[in-house]
């Protein structure tokens, strides 16, 4: 499984960015696709995930500002980020979680930097 993400960049506080991620490879038994982020000096944290059935989970810190969407046909996921804040600055990672006979496996994209200036 390979994940290709795009859309990061520099934006002023209050602005918007859109991240996109496309998956390729052995794409079966996909549980969730989504986004995680790692702020400078901190651990990686969940931003938003969506199941194949459309169930969405958001981190409390992004609820009402970020919107995740998934295209099951294209095996792609997007993250629309509005009302961005300096604390949203982080490297954002696309994630795909897939079921296997022995459990689940996480796949990660290379990360895309989002910088929000105050």
Legacy VTK file of the C-alpha trace (Angstrom):
# vtk DataFile Version 3.0
C-alpha trace
ASCII
DATASET POLYDATA
POINTS 118 float
0.000 0.000 0.000
1.292 3.437 -0.957
-0.165 6.743 0.154
0.461 9.958 -1.742
-0.529 13.179 -0.002
-0.565 16.770 -1.150
-1.846 20.175 -0.163
0.252 21.369 2.743
1.751 24.818 2.930
1.888 28.145 4.736
-1.283 30.022 5.622
-2.234 32.852 7.946
-4.408 32.243 10.956
-8.044 32.100 9.959
-7.216 30.789 6.523
-7.947 27.468 4.865
-6.054 24.576 3.361
-7.125 21.335 1.769
-5.146 18.122 2.071
-5.608 15.227 -0.304
-4.405 11.651 -0.119
-4.681 8.852 -2.652
-3.993 5.215 -1.890
-2.688 2.607 -4.303
-1.616 -1.000 -4.090
-3.324 -3.898 -2.324
-6.446 -2.070 -1.273
-8.744 -4.593 0.326
-10.226 -4.934 3.786
-9.737 -1.226 4.427
-11.091 -0.223 7.819
-10.396 3.485 7.980
-8.630 6.257 6.120
-7.747 9.492 7.744
-5.268 12.038 8.970
-2.942 12.328 11.916
-0.566 15.151 12.750
2.616 15.702 14.692
3.125 19.225 16.038
6.709 20.364 16.659
8.116 18.636 19.715
4.981 16.599 20.323
3.695 13.128 19.627
1.596 12.175 16.651
-2.113 12.652 17.275
-5.364 11.818 15.551
-7.018 14.533 13.483
-9.860 12.712 11.751
-10.702 9.290 10.400
-13.535 7.871 8.336
-14.599 4.258 7.973
-15.614 2.522 4.770
-19.188 2.924 5.927
-18.790 6.667 6.420
-18.478 6.849 10.196
-16.313 9.845 11.067
-14.218 10.554 14.120
-12.714 14.001 14.784
-10.324 15.190 17.419
-12.094 17.633 19.707
-9.630 20.354 18.767
-10.707 20.336 15.107
-14.449 19.731 15.378
-16.406 22.392 13.533
-13.335 23.570 11.620
-12.078 20.519 9.716
-14.054 18.266 7.395
-12.907 14.856 6.232
-14.304 13.187 3.145
-13.614 9.817 1.608
-14.044 8.507 -1.923
-14.229 4.719 -1.697
-14.122 4.324 -5.479
-10.925 6.328 -5.849
-9.510 5.183 -2.501
-8.861 8.784 -1.604
-9.442 10.989 1.396
-9.437 14.750 1.756
-9.238 17.054 4.736
-10.685 20.528 4.389
-9.202 22.715 7.091
-10.896 26.035 7.829
-10.352 28.666 10.507
-6.802 27.477 10.930
-4.940 28.370 14.101
-1.225 28.553 14.868
-1.644 25.450 17.046
-2.674 23.510 13.928
0.918 23.804 12.723
2.212 20.274 12.267
3.298 17.624 9.846
0.111 15.941 8.672
0.180 12.244 7.829
-2.315 10.355 5.743
-3.228 7.019 7.296
-4.869 3.842 6.046
-5.823 1.051 8.418
-6.411 -2.340 6.875
-7.610 -5.598 8.291
-5.384 -8.653 8.015
-5.818 -12.277 9.150
-3.711 -11.493 12.216
-5.225 -8.119 13.118
-4.883 -4.699 11.534
-2.036 -2.837 9.858
-1.450 0.896 9.589
0.065 2.481 6.508
1.397 6.032 6.499
2.045 8.637 3.865
5.310 10.610 3.926
3.786 13.626 5.685
2.987 17.122 4.498
3.842 20.253 6.466
1.130 22.715 7.427
2.316 25.989 8.921
-0.165 28.514 10.301
1.250 31.942 11.050
-0.280 34.270 13.619
LINES 1 119
118 0 1 2 3 4 5 6 7 8 9 10 11 12 13 14 15 16 17 18 19 20 21 22 23 24 25 26 27 28 29 30 31 32 33 34 35 36 37 38 39 40 41 42 43 44 45 46 47 48 49 50 51 52 53 54 55 56 57 58 59 60 61 62 63 64 65 66 67 68 69 70 71 72 73 74 75 76 77 78 79 80 81 82 83 84 85 86 87 88 89 90 91 92 93 94 95 96 97 98 99 100 101 102 103 104 105 106 107 108 109 110 111 112 113 114 115 116 117
